Amino acid sequence: MKSGWISLATAALVATIAGVGGTLPVILAAAHAMGTTPAETSSWVAGLGIATAVSSLYLSVRYRMPINGAWSTSGAALIASTQGIPGLRAAVGAFVLAGALIVLTAVIRPLGQLIQRIPASIASAMLAGILLHLVVAMAEQLPVQPLLVLSLIVLFLVVRVRFPALASLVVLAAGGLLAWALGLVKPIPPLGFSQLELIVPTWDVGTLIGLGLPLYLVTMASQNLPGFAVLRSAGYDPPTRPSLAVTGAASVVTAFLGAHTSNLAAISAALCAGPDAHPDPAERWKTGVFYAFFWAVMALFGASLVGLFGALPPALLTTIAGTALLGATAGSMGQALSVEKERLAAAGTLAVTLSGITLFGIGSAFWGLMFGLLVLGLERLLKPEGNVWRSLRGAGRGRDIEN
């Protein structure tokens, strides 16, 4: 019995450390793009910790399954790569919209069905264009700190062969030591508790469309749906609509603290839902309790985490973010280009999204999605053997949101 509790707590701790340490630089990149103050960044990180802890605790205890929450890493990458956002208050308005749309997806079944009809190739191409910004930024740091960046890229590629879930965490630890040895680490500020800041949103139409809608789409496609898939592969039947309602509501509430969307975890869920967490599947839900506790501690000391990471050199943070997103980028690009009949539309989506253009105050992710759907629609309409509406209906292969 005692060893069972130890394995449950250990799995939850590893999942928390891997989730925070491996992707916090992506959150910081998003905060930097918004021009946030240290206090606002601390509130952002703490808000994400609160949303993750509360949703994980409630869902795990209520449904007796290891249903863990997480922050939207792809959403943070979207924020970091979106240009023309007029400040954090406008972004918070988009965060509220994205969270509300996730709740509506749980409540209004046709909305979930509509999202599932977006071809997977187009959605993946949009995501790939978003993630590539941070991966390319990692390569751009090579001339700045060649020894640091190249060493960490090689280390990441080696470690991920055997321990893919921990590769980013190893890069973080090794990178911090190497940066310190090279004299690149700034003085670390003293330990401090997080202070929450209430941020009143502004409702900028361009930001709502150009950031809020893509944030909702990438969170659903790249985070929530894989999260359900991981739980199913572990033998569970997760309550999809209640899970979306809880994580969406948590996102709406914590958006006013400056935090972007929360969602179901995928990698963390894999660590907590497998046999290493506990041999009995009926007991693994208890990892959610430990997981929630560790995330609550993270939220409490969010200011210290922000200060600690702020002392690290930008080249290191960019490299950590780039390596953490490299696998997701490759997967998205592979899925985007896997269907030959949709390849041109996907390539167009990728190119427009990656361009970073802003038209009418709306960011490139939205225009990339629209361009891909336009190309696909024209091809289907102008070819006698094709029908665009049949194609769109066939694209929604999953039934996750209908449960």
MARMI-367135 format. One record per atom (N, C-alpha, C): x, y, z negated. Coordinates in steps of 0.001 Angstrom, whole numbers, plus 524288, in hexadecimal, padded with zeros to 5 digits. Layout:
// residues N
XYZ
...
This chain:
// residues 403
803417FB4C80000
800008000080000
80361804E380000
80773804E17FCAC
80AD38096C7FC4E
80DAA80A5F80167
80FA380628803D2
8125D806C4808CA
80EB3808C080D07
809958075280CB0
805CB809428106F
8052F80F1F8101F
804E28112680B58
80478816CB80AA5
809618198980C95
80DD28172280BB4
812BF8198280D7C
812E0819D281371
8114D815AB81609
81155815B981BBF
80D68819A681DE9
808EA81A3481B61
8050E81E1181D07
807368239981C8F
809A4824B38180D
80BCC829ED81736
8106182AFC81ADB
8139C8270281BB8
81822827B281F22
8167C828D5824BA
812A8825E7826A7
810BA826CE82BF9
80E8E82C4782C8E
80BA782E10828A5
8097083355828DE
80DAB83780828AA
811B38369F82578
815F383A6482501
8190583AC182A1B
81A3C8364582C5F
81D1D8364183153
819E9838F68359B
814D1837DD835C1
8117083A52839A8
8114884039838FA
8111C8420783414
81102847A68330F
8161B84A3F83494
81A73847EF832FC
81F8C84A398342B
8207684A4F83A11
81F138460C83CB2
81FC8845D58425B
81C5C849D984512
8178A84A6C84332
813FB84E238459F
81598853C1844D8
81751855058401A
818CF85A6A83EE4
81E3585BAD84120
822078587C83FC3
82760859AC8414F
8283E8598E84721
82595855FA849CB
8267E8556984F5A
823F885995852AF
81FA385BDC850DA
81CBB85F7B85430
81BEC864ED851E3
81D98865DD84D16
81D1C86B2884AEB
81FBF86F4484E5F
8243E86E1A850CE
8267D8720985456
822DC873A7858C6
81F5F8702F85A74
81B9C871A485E81
817C2875A085C50
8161B874D88576E
812AA8789D854D7
8156B87DDE8544E
81A5387DC4852C5
81D3F8829E8521C
81E09885688574E
81EA18826285B88
81F0C884C5860B4
819F58878386227
8159388511860CE
8108588782861CE
80FDB88C7585E92
8116888C348599C
81104890D385642
814808953C85841
81927893DE85A02
81CB9897C585C2F
81A5E89A6086102
817D08974286447
815628996C868F7
8110389D3986794
80E7B89C5D86325
80A5A89FDE86162
80C718A4A085E82
8118F8A4B685D53
813DC8A91285A7E
812148A96A854E1
8114C8A4EB8525C
80F5A8A4EC84CFD
813978A68B84923
811EA8A890844BE
815738A9B68406F
816A68A4A383D83
81AC08A48D83A3A
81BC289FD883722
8172189E38833C2
814538A20E83195
80FCB8A0CE82E5B
80B7489E58831A4
80A988A05783655
8069489E22839C4
80816898A983B96
80D1B897E383CAB
80EE8892B183E3A
80E3C88EC9839CB
80F7B890818350B
80EC688D1D83076
8090E88BAF82FC5
8059288F7983075
7FFFE88E7782FF4
7FE2188ABA8343A
8004488B55838E0
7FEFF887D783D45
8005D8823583BE2
805328815F83A1A
806F487C18838CC
803DA879E58342E
802EA87D2783040
7FFE987B5682BB8
7FA56879EA82D42
7F7FD87D06830B7
7F2B887BDC83288
7F26A876A683550
7F658875808387A
7F6838706F83B1A
7F70086BFC8372E
7FA2F86CD98331B
7FAC8868E482F0C
7F5B5867EE82C26
7F2D886C1882B0B
7EDD586B918284E
7E9E98689382BA6
7E98486A0C8309C
7E5CF8676B8341A
7E718861A28349A
7EC188606383523
7EDB285AEB835B7
7ECA1857D7830C1
7EDE985A1C82C39
7ED228576182745
7E75E8565E82639
7E42685A52826EF
7DE92859CB825BB
7DBF1855F082971
7DCE88567582E83
7DA5C852FE83246
7DC3684D5683198
7E14284C8C83087
7E34A8474382FC7
7E0F2844B882AEE
7E0B7847A7826B1
7DE958458B821D7
7D8D38441E8227A
7D5CF847A1824AC
7D0308469F8252A
7CF1C84202828C9
7D16C841FF82D66
7D03E83DEE8313C
7D2258389282F6D
7D6CD8387182D0B
7D8E38337082B4A
7D5A18311E826E5
7D4298345182320
7D1218326D81EAC
7CB82831328204C
7C9488349582371
7C3C5833E7824F6
7C2F782F0782847
7C68382DEE82BF0
7C5BF829A282FA2
7C956824FD82EA9
7CC8A8253F82A8D
7CFFB820EB82919
7D35981F1D82DBB
7D581822F58307B
7D91982205834CD
7DD9B825ED8345B
7E2348249883662
7E69D8284083633
7E61782C7183A70
7E23882FE4839C9
7E12F8340F83D94
7E426838E583BD3
7E881839F383E4F
7EBD283E5183CC7
7EB39842E48407E
7EB948478883E4C
7EB9184C4884173
7F11C84DEE842BE
7F18C851EC845F4
7F69E854158476B
7F5A38595F849F7
7F9CD85C4E84AB5
7F9298611984DB8
7F9E985FE68537D
7F7CC8633D856C1
7F80E8626B85C5F
7FD568645185E6B
800EB860A985F3F
8060B8620F86144
805AC86427866D0
802898619886A11
801DB8638986F64
7FF2B868D686F6B
7FBAD869B686BA6
7F93B86ED486B2D
7FD298730A869CC
800CB871C48664B
804E287580864ED
80862876A18699B
809868729486CAE
80C9B873668716E
809BA876EE87542
804988764B87596
80173879B9878EA
801E087F6187721
8016B8804287215
801BF8859987003
80719887F187124
80B2F884C887065
8107E886B287141
8117C88817876F4
80EC08858187A8E
80FC48864C8801C
80BF288A0C882BA
807DC88BA187FEF
803EC88F188823A
8059A894C6881AF
805A689786885F3
8074489CFC88601
802868A09188612
803568A55288430
7FF428A94A8847F
7FB4A8A92F88024
7FC348A63F87BEA
7F88A8A63987786
7F96C8AB2487444
7F5758AE508738C
7F62C8B34B870C1
7F6488B2C386AD3
7F9B28AF85868C8
7FA738AF3E8632A
7F7C28AAB986089
7F90A8AA0E85B88
7F71D8A59C85890
7F13E8A5CF857C1
7EF0A8AA67856F6
7E9688AABA855F0
7E6438A8BB85AA0
7E80C8A9FE85F55
7E5658A7FC863FB
7E61A8A20D8645D
7EACB8A032862F1
7EBBA89A8D86302
7E841897C985F0C
7E76989A1985A7F
7E40C897B885687
7DE7B897298589A
7DCAE89AF885BA0
7D79389A7085E18
7D757895A886191
7DB99894B286476
7DBDB89004867C4
7DC1688B1286476
7DEC788B4A85FF9
7DF09886C085C7D
7D9978855885A76
7D6978895D85904
7D1418887885721
7CDF6885F785B68
7CE78887F486034
7CB7D885CA86490
7CCE6880108657A
7D1EE87ECC86579
7D397879698666C
7D165875BC86242
7D1BC8774E85D4F
7CF98874148591F
7C9BF8736B85990
7C6FF877B685AED
7C1538776B85B86
7BFCD873C986002
7C2CF873DD8643E
7C1AC8706E868AB
7C26E86AA986735
7C64E86993863D8
7C7098642F8620D
7C24E8626E85ED1
7C054865E885B81
7BB9F864A685880
7B706863BF85C27
7B6678672686005
7B21686694863B5
7B29086186866DB
7B75B85FD5867E6
7B82085AE286AA7
7B5F0856578677C
7B67B856B886255
7B45C852A685EEB
7AE6B852E985EA5
7AC4F8579D85F01
7A6AA8585D85E4D
7A3AC857BC86367
7A5DE859DA867A2
7A329859DD86CAD
7A5BE855D787039
7A34B85171870F4
7A5A284D32873F4
7A6E584EB187997
7A3828519587C6A
7A4D7852FC881D3
7A9EA8561B88256
7AB4C8591D87E57
7B03285C0A87E93
7B4CE8584D87EA4
7B4A78545687B56
7B8D08507987B57
7B91A84D8C8807A
7B48D84C5E882BA
7B47A849B0887C0
7B6B184D2288C0F
7B5A68524188BC6
7B7B9855E988FAA
7BDA88561C88F66
7BFD68563888AB4
7C5868565788A1B
7C7E88515488C46
7C55A84CF288B65
7C772847FB88D4E
7C742847888933B
7C41B84AC0895C8
7C3C784A9F89B7B
7C82884DA489E20
7CB1E850A789B2B
7CFB98532389D72
7D39D84ED689EC7
7D56884E828A3A4
7D90184A4A8A511
7DDC684A2F8A18B
7DF558458E89FF0
7E3CD8450489C63
7E8BF8473789ED3
7E93F846C68A400
7EDEE848CD8A697
7EE5184EAF8A618
7E9EB851728A682
7E9EE857268A624
7EB08858E28A089
7E8788566089CC7
7E967857B98974E
7EF10856AB895C7
7F13B8524F897A9
7F6AC851008966E
7FA71854CE89900
7F9388568289DC0
7FC9185A498A064
7FC9F85F7F89D82
7F81F8612989B89
7F7EC865F289872
7FB418656B8938B
7FAC0860FB890E3
7FDD58601788C2D
803A985FF788D6D
8051B85D62891B9
80A9D85D2289338
80CCF8628A8944A
809B9865DC896DF
80B8086B32897E3
80C4D86E51892EA
808FC86D4C88F0B
8098E86FEE889FD
80E8486E248872F
80F4C8690B886F5
813B5866E388406
818F28680D886A2
818F88685588BC9
81DE08693988E95
8207686E5988D19
81D6C8723288B7B
81FAE87733889E4
823B88766D88593
8224D8734E881AB
825DA8728987D3F
82A3B86EBF87E8D
8294986B07881FD
82D70867728839C
8318186A5B886D8
82FB586DB388A58
83353870DC88D7A
8365F874A4889FA
833C1876C488606
8367387A4D88267
83AF08778A87FA3
83A518727687E89
83E9386F7287C2C
8434386F4387FD5
8425786E46884D7
846A286E158889D
8494D873608891F
8464C877878888E
8488187CCA888FA
84C1F87E218847C
84BC987B2688037
84F3087C1D87BBC
854878798287C54
855268763888045
85A288738388103
85EC287743881A7
85E5787B5B884E7
862C987EF08854D
863BF8821588052
85FBD8829F87D13
86039885C387852
8632B882C187414
8618287DF58730B
863FA87A9986F11
864B68752887167
8686B87477874F1
868DE86F72877B8
869F386ACC87432
86D6986B698705C
86EB88670686CEF
86A0186558869BD
867538690E86777
862CF867E786424
85E6E8656F86753
85CFC867ED86B90
858728663186E99
8597F860F387133
85DE786067873CA
85F0D85B8F87692
85F8A856F8872CE
86206857D486E4F
86298853A086A74
85D50851B286891
859B685554867AE
8549A853D9865A3
8513A85135869CD
851BE852DD86EA2
84ED38504A872CF
8509584A9E8735B
855B6849BD8734B
857C28446B873B1
856008412F86EFF
856458437486A4F
85493840AF8659A
84ECF83F3786601
84BA4842C4867CA
8460C841AC8685D
8451C83D1D86C18
847C183D2D8708A
846F4839168746B
848A5833BF87266
84CB1833A586F1F
84E8A82EB586CF0
84AD182CAC868BF
84943830298651D
8460682E80860B3
8409F82CC786280
83E7182F7F86652
8391182E4D867E4
8388C828DE86A55
83CCB8268486C02
83C808214586E3B
83AB081D5A86A16
83C7E81E0786548
83B2381A6086113
8371081C8C85D54
837408219E85C5D
833BB8240485880
83128828E285AD4
82D968283585E92
82B5782CBD86142
828658307185DAC
825C982E63859B0
822B4831BE8563F
8261B83539852D1
82AF783391851D8
82E648367C84E4E
832A8839828512F
832B48394B8565D
836F583BB585953
837518418D85862
832DF844448586D
832F4849EE8579F
834BF84B4B8521C
833438481884E58
834EA8490E848F6
83ACB8485F84864
83CF98447384AF8
842A5843A284ADF
8456E8483984D69
8435684A29851BA
8459E84EB385458
845858537A850C2
841488542384DE9
840ED8588484A44
845208582B84609
8459C8539A84391
84973852F383F5E
84F038539084161
85038850E7845A4
8557E8513F847D2
8569A856AC849E3
852B98591984C42
8537585E5D84E50
854768625B84A13
851B0861C8845B1
8529D8655C84155
85824864D983F3A
85A028600383EAF
85F5A85F2D83CC7
8636286140840A8
8628B86045845B3
8663E8621C849A1
866428680F849F9
861A586A69849B0
861608701E849D0
864178727F84516
863838700084095
86622871EA83BE1
86C118716583C7C
86DE286D0183EA3
8737D86C3783F6F
875BF8702A84349
87291871D684701
87455875A684AE1
873AA87B4B84903
871A187BEE8444A
870EE8813184225
86C7E884378449A
868738817A84664
86423884128491A
85F53884D7845AE
85F73882E1840DE
85AE88832E83D6C
85B198883783A34
856D088B1383A36
8566388FD783720
8555988E7383165
855F28923682DD0
854AE8912A82853
84EFD88F76827B4
84E3A88B55824AA
848F48893F823E2
8464688C4581F86
8418D88E4582076
83ED68914081C63
83D4588DCC817D6
83C3D8901481347
83ABA88CF080EB9
8357588A4A80F84
834998861680C7F
82FC38831D80CC7
82B2D8869180B44
826ED8862E80E1F
822598896180CF6
81D56886B580EAD
8190F8883980C39
813F88860980D83
8118C8890581214
80E2288659814CE
80B6C888DA81929
8077688CC781722
806B9890E681A1F
802AB894BF81909
7FF178950C81DCE
7FA268940D81CE5
7F66A8940982130
7F4CD8999C8228A
7F46689A9D82793
7F2B589FB882973
7EDCB89F1F82CC3
7E9DD8A24B82B8E
7E5138A24082E9C
7E5D88A5A78336C
7E5238A359837F3
7E5ED8A61D83CE0
7E0AD8A68683FA7
7DEE58AB468405F
7D9E18AC3D842EA
7DAA38ABEC848D0
7D7D68A87A84B71
7D8B18A7D985113
7D6628AC548543F
7D8898AD0E858DC
7D6218B05D85CCD
7D4848ACD386151
7D0648AE6586402
7CE168AAF6867F5
7CF658AD1686D5F
7D4318AC1486EFC
7D6038ADAE8741D
7D4758A9888781C
7D1628AB0C87C05
7CF2E8A74487FAF
7D3808A45188291
7D7808A72488453
7DBBF8A49888720
7DE808A087883D4
7DF5A8A1AF87ED7
7E1F789DFC87B5D
7DE6E8996187A18
7D96189A5D8796C
7D5BE896208785A
7D5A68923787CD0
7D5AD89438881A3
7D587890B98862F
7DAE888E6A8874C
7DEF2891BA8871C
7E42A89003888A2
7E70D88CE888489
7E59788D7687F93
7E82188A8187B5F
7E453886EE87892
7DFB0888F28773F
7DBFE885DB87431
7DA2B880F3876FC
7D88D8817587BEF
7D6B887CE187ED2
7DB18878EB87FD7
7DFB587A9B881CB
7E3F0876C28826A
7E5A08744987D4B
7E5868774387904
7E6F187517873F3
7E335870B78726D
7DE418718B8735B
7DA5686D7987260
7DB4C868B5875CB
7DC5B8699587AC6
7DD068654287E74
7E1DB8620487D37
7E6498649887C39
7EB0E8619087B39
7EAC385ECE875F3
7E8148612687237
7E77C85E9186D25
7E424859B286DAA
7DFFD85A0F870B3
7DCA98557B8718B
7DF8185146874A4
7E1F1852DF87902
7E42384F0887C99
7E92884C9187AA1
7EC8484FB787825
7F1B184DBD876BD
7F24384C6487100
7EE6184D8B86DCA
7EEDF84C7F86835
7EA4F8492F8662E
7E58784B0B866D8
7E121848348648B
7E02B842EB86722
7DFEB842D186C46
7DEDC83DDB86EEC
7E32A839D286DFF
7E83883B4986E46
7EC448377986CC9
7EBE0835C586714
7EA2D83958863AD
7E98C837E685E30
7E58A8339E85D7D
7E12A8340886047
7DD4182FDB86020
7DF7B82AC986251
7E27782B428668B
7E4A6826978690A
7E85A823B186562
7EB89826968626E
7EF2A8242185EC5
7EC338211785A98
7E81B8236485883
7E50F820B88547E
7E26F81BD3856B1
7E07E81C1F85B78
7DE078178C85DCF
7E2018133585EC0
7E6AF814C68605B
7EAAE810CF86154
7EC4680E1485C4F
7EB74810A2857D7
7ECAB80E46852CA
7E81D80B1D850A5
7E3DA80AD3853A0
7DF72807948520B
7DB0C80A7084F50
7DB2180F9784F54
7D70C812A184CC3
7D325814B9850C5
7CE918161F84EE9
7CA8D8188C8522E
7C96E81DF284FE7
7CC81821D98514C
7CC1B826EF84EC2
7C70A829C18501C
7C4DA82CA684C68
7C01E82FBA84D6E
7C1A1834A285080
7C0F18348F85587
7C31D838B5858D1
7C08083DFD857EF
7BB5E83E0C85806
7B8BB8431D8578E
7B9748459485227
7B8E58429F84DD1
7BA1F844FD848BA
7BFCC846CD8484A
7C36B843E884A98
7C8EB8457A84A5E
7C9CC84AA184D32
7C76384B2C851BA
7C7D7850168549C
7C54885491851A0
7C0CC8537E84F39
7BE128579884C44
7C15A85981847AF
7C3DC855DE844ED
7C6F78575484053
7CBDA85A5B841E3
7CECC85854845B4
7D39B85B0084750
7D26786034849FE
7CE198606684CEB
7CC9C8655184F61
7CB088696684B66
7C7ED867CD84777
7C65386B7884360
7CB0986D6A84046
7CEAB869DE83F14
7D36E86B7783C59
7D68586F5B83F97
7D69086EA2844B5
7D9588723C84829
7D6DC877A884816
7D1AF877D384811
7CEF787CDA847FB
7D03C87FD0842F3
7CFFD87D2483E91
7D0E887FB183988
7D683881AF8391B
7DA4C87E5C83A5E
7DFC987FE4839BA
7E1B08837983E15
7DE9A884198423A
7E009887E88463F
7E07488D61843F0
7DD4B88E858400A
7DD69893AC83D97
7E2498947483A3B
7E550890528397F
7EA6B890B9836F3
7EECB8912483AFA
7ED4E8914C83FF3
7F12E891AC84420
7F2B188C7784670
7F02F8883B844BB
7F1A9882FB84681
7EEA88818084B69
7F15487EF584F0E
7EEA187D17853B8
7EC23877C78528B
7EA758750485681
7E70F87078855BA
7E9C386BD58531F
7E69A8690A85021
7E8278640084DE2
7E52C85FB3850BC
7E70385AE68503D
7E4B78569785333
7E62985169850AB
7E4A384D278531F
7E635848038514B
7EBEA84707852AD
7EEA58446284F3A
7F421843128502F
7F47683E42853A0
7F8AC83DE98569B
7F9AD83944859D4
7FE6F8365B857BF
8030A838E4857E6
807CD83657855F6
807638354485023
805898392484D2C
804E98385484789
801078340384668
7FCE2833C384987
7F90C82F97848C8
7FB7382A3E849D5
7FEDC829F984DC4
801668250184EF4
804C58232684A63
8074F826D7847C2
80A92825778434B
8075A823B483EA0
802AA825E683E07
7FF76824C983971
7FB718207983A54
7FA5B81F2783F41
7F65681B438405E
7F88A815E6841A3
7FDAD8155E841A8
800168106B84305
8012C80CF283E53
802F98083983F32
803F18047F83AF2
808538062283744
80BDE809988390D
8100080B5E8358D
80DDC80E9983109
809648111B831EB
807018143182DBB
804A6810A28298E
8021080C7282B45
7FFCF808A4827A7
7FE32803DA82AD8
7FF177FF2A828E9
7FD977FA7782BE9
7F7B67F9E282C92
7F4A77FC338291E
7EEFD7FBC98295C
7ECBC800A482BF7
7EA55800298309B
7E822804C083341
7E413807A983002
7E15B804D882C9A
7DD518074A8296C
7DF9580AE28253E
7E4AA80A6782433
7E73080DA482038
7EA1C8125B82278
7EAA48128882795
7EDF881696829EE
7EB9581C07829BA
7E67C81C63828B2
7E41C8218B82840
7E696824B9823DC
7E8EB8221582016
7EB4C824D281BAB
7F0098280381D46
7F251826BD821E7
7F69082A1C823C6
7F49382FA5824AD
7EF8A8302182601
7ED518354F826D7
7ED71838A6821F2
7ECD98363281D69
7ED098391B81876
7F28E83B2881782
7F677837C481829
7FBE48397C81789
7FD6283D8981BB1
7FBA583C818206C
7FCC084012824C6
7FA8D84580823A3
7F5C5845AF821AE
7F36084AB182052
7F67084D7081C02
7F84084A6C8182B
7FB5184CBD813E6
8005D84F33815FD
8032284C628194D
8081484E6A81B50
8073A8534481EBA
802FB8534A821B0
801DB857E9824DA
8002E85C8482178
7FD9985B6F81D25
7FC3A85FA981986
801208621581729
804FC85EC4815EB
809FB860CA813F2
80C9F8641B81825
80C6C8624081CFE
80EA7865438214A
80C0786A96821C0
806DD86AB382137
8040B86FA98217D
8059D8734881D0A
8066E8711681873
807E887436813EA
80D2C876D6814AF
810CE8740F81725
816168761B817E7
817138779C81D9E
812EE8790682056
8138587A84825CE
8172B87F0F8269F
8171A882D482304
81A8E8875D82381
82045885BF82348
82172881F781FF4
826CF8801881F8B
8287687D4082485
824E287A33826C1
8261E8778682BA5
8273A87B6D82FFE
823FF87F7B8303F
824D18837C8343C
82A0B8862D83371
82B538876182E82
8305C889D482D68
834EB8864D82EA6
8345A8814082D6A
8388587D8482E82
8397E87D0A8345B
8355A87C5D83754
835F787BDE83CF9
837B08810483F6C
8362B8855383D04
837D988A6783F00
83DAE88B4C83E6C
840208887883AD2
845C68890083A19
848DA885F283E2A
846478826F840EB
848EC87F51844E2
8498688268849F4
84D7E8814784D05
84E5988434851E2
84A0488326855D8
848978871185902
844738864E85CE9
8458A881C88609E
84A7888101861FE
84BC287CB986594
84A40877768633F
84AEC876D885E22
8497A871F285B8C
843968713C85B8D
840AB8754885A26
83B00874E085A09
838D2873B285F78
83AFE8764186369
8393A87552868C4
83A6386FBD86A75
83EDE86DBE868DB
8404E8685E86A3C
83CCE8646B8677C
83BA6865568628F
83826861D385FB3
832CA861BE8624A
830CC8666086395
82BB3866AE8661C
82BCB8640386B6F
82FE6864F186E71
83040862AD873AC
8309B85CC387396
833CE85AAC87029
83440854F786FDC
82F3B8528386DC5
82CA68552686A19
827C785311867F7
8238A852B986C1F
823BA8563A86FF6
81FB28566B873FB
82142853AE87905
82612851B487944
8280484F6487E1C
824DC84A9487FAE
823D08472287BF3
820D58426887D24
81B48843AE87ED4
818B98475587C15
8136C848D787D88
8135384B5E882ED
8176384E5D8842F
817AE850D08895A
8182A84CB288D9A
81B98848E988CBC
81C46844BC89099
8173F841A089154
814AA8406988D07
80FC783D8B88D66
80B90840908904A
80B33845A188F3B
8074A848DF891D3
8085F84955897A5
80D5384A1189905
80EAA84A7E89E8D
80DAD845548A165
80EED840FE89EDC
80DFA83BED8A143
8083B83AFB8A23D
804F283C4589E68
7FF5883B8A89F11
7FD2483F598A311
7FF408441A8A324
7FD59848108A6C8
7FE2F8466C8AC70
80288843DE8AD83
803E8842898B2E7
802E783CD48B441
8003683A0E8B0D9
7FF808346A8B1AA
7FB49833198B5A1
7F7818368F8B65D
7F338835998BA0B
7F470838628BF22
7F5648356D8C330
7F731837C28C822
7F34883BA28CA5C
7EE4383A778CA20
7EA5483DE88CC67
7E9CF8430D8C971
7EBA28432B8C48E
7EB3A847E88C162
7F08284A878C08F
7F489848908C333
7F9E084A568C232
7FAAE850108C3AE
7F899851AF8C81F
7F948857178C9C8
7F6A385AD98C5FD
7F1F08598D8C45F
7EF2485CD98C0A1
7F20F85D1B8BB70
7F425858B08B9B2
7F71E8589B8B4CD
7FC1685BCF8B53F
7FECF85B5F8B9C1
8038F85E708BA84
8025C864458BA77
7FDFF865BE8BCC7
7FC7586B3C8BCA9
7FB3F86D1B8B726
7F88A869D38B432
7F76A86B1E8AEBB
7FC6E86BDE8ABA4
80018868498AC58
8051E868A08A9A7
807FF86DA28AB11
8082C86EEE8B016
80B12873848B1D5
808B1878958AFBE
80387879098B018
800F787DD58AE4D
8017E87E698A864
800C287A258A590
8014787A5B89FDB
806D387BD389E47
80AAB879878A0E0
8102387A9289F8E
811C3880148A0FB
80F218827A8A4B5
810A5887B88A67F
8102588BD68A245
80C8A88B0889E99
80BCB88EE189A78
808E3893C089C22
806448939F8A091
80394898428A27F
7FEFE899AB89EFC
7FDB089EB089EEF
7F91E8A09F89C2E
7F5ED8A3E789FF5
7F1158A24D8A0EE
7ED9B8A5288A46D
7E8AE8A6A08A176
7E7418AB9A8A1CE
7E2A28AD9589F19
7E2EE8AC868993C
7E7B38AC7F89728
7E87A8AB8F8919B
7E7FB8A5EA88FFE
7E7A38A255893C8
7E6F589CC1892AA
7EBF9899E18940C
7EDD38967389091
7F2D8893DA89129
7F2E888F8F89541
7F7A188DA089648
7F88888A1589A9F
7F631884AA899D9
7F587882D989501
7F35B87DA589430
7EDD887D3B8966A
7EAC18813E89595
7E56888145897AD
7E5788815989DA1
7E8DC884B489FE3
7E908885178A59B
7EB36880148A806
7EEDA87D8F8A553
7F0C58788F8A743
7EC738747F8A788
7E942874468A36A
7E4DE8709D8A359
7E106871DB8A7B3
7DFAD876E28A85C
7DC00878718AC68
7DE20877448B1DF
7E3268783C8B2A0
7E57D8773F8B7C1
7E551871698B90B
7E6AB86E2C8B556
7E6968688F8B64C
7E125866908B78C
7DD3B8686C8B4A0
7D7E2866CB8B5B4
7D60B868C68BB04
7D7C486D7A8BC7D
7D65A86F978C19D
7D8AB86C498C602
7DDA386B048C595
7E027867CD8C995
7DD86862838C9EE
7DC90860198C57E
7DA1685AF58C578
7D49785B3C8C7B9
7D1B385F548C656
7CC6485FF08C857
7CC3D860B48CE33
7CFCB863F68D03C
7CFF2864DA8D5DE
7D14185FD18D8CC
7D4FE85CDC8D6C7
7D66A857F48D95A
7D1D58542C8D975
7CF06853D58D532
7CAB3850268D4EE
7C61F851E28D863
7C532856F78D88D
7C0D7858E78DBA7
7C1DA8588D8E178
7C6BF859618E315
7C7FC859948E8A2
7C940854418EAED
7CA00850638E7A1
7CAF284B198E999
7C5D38481F8E9B3
7C473845D58EE24
7BF538433E8EE8D
7BEA083EB28EAD0
7C2FB83C298E957
7C26B837A18E5E3
7C26C8392E8E027
7C30D83E388DEF7
7C38483FDD8D980
7BEDB843098D7BB
7BE1B8432B8D2C4
7BA1A846698D065
7BC2C8485D8CB34
7BC8A84D818CA9D
7BF1684FB48C601
7BC3C84E488C0FB
7B71684E2D8C143
7B44184D268BC68
7B4D38477D8BABA
7B505843E28BE94
7B5F683E768BD39
7BB5783DD88BAD0
7BF27840DA8BCF0
7C47F840A18BAD0
7C4B2842918B53F
7C1F3846E28B442
7C214849158AF00
7BF5F8457C8AB19
7BB21842F18ACE4
7B88183F458A963
7BBF383A9A8A82B
7BED5838E28ABFE
7C22B834598AB40
7C6F3835748A810
7C85583A9F8A77B
7CD2C83BDE8A4B0
7CCA983AF689EDF
7C7EB83B5F89CC7
7C74883AA089722
7C6B7834E2895E7
7CB168324489542
7CAFD82C9789480
7CA1282B0A88ECE
7CB4282EA888B2C
7CAC182D2F885B2
7C54A82E16883AA
7C43182BE387F24
7BF2482C9387C98
7BFDE82EAF87710
7C46A8311C87620
7C5BA83299870CE
7C1B68364286E6C
7C01383A4187158
7BCD983E5386F08
7B72A83CC386EE7
7B5CA8387287179
7B052836E6871AC
7AEBD833BD86CE3
7B28F8321B869B6
7B14982EC786540
7AEB4831F2860F0
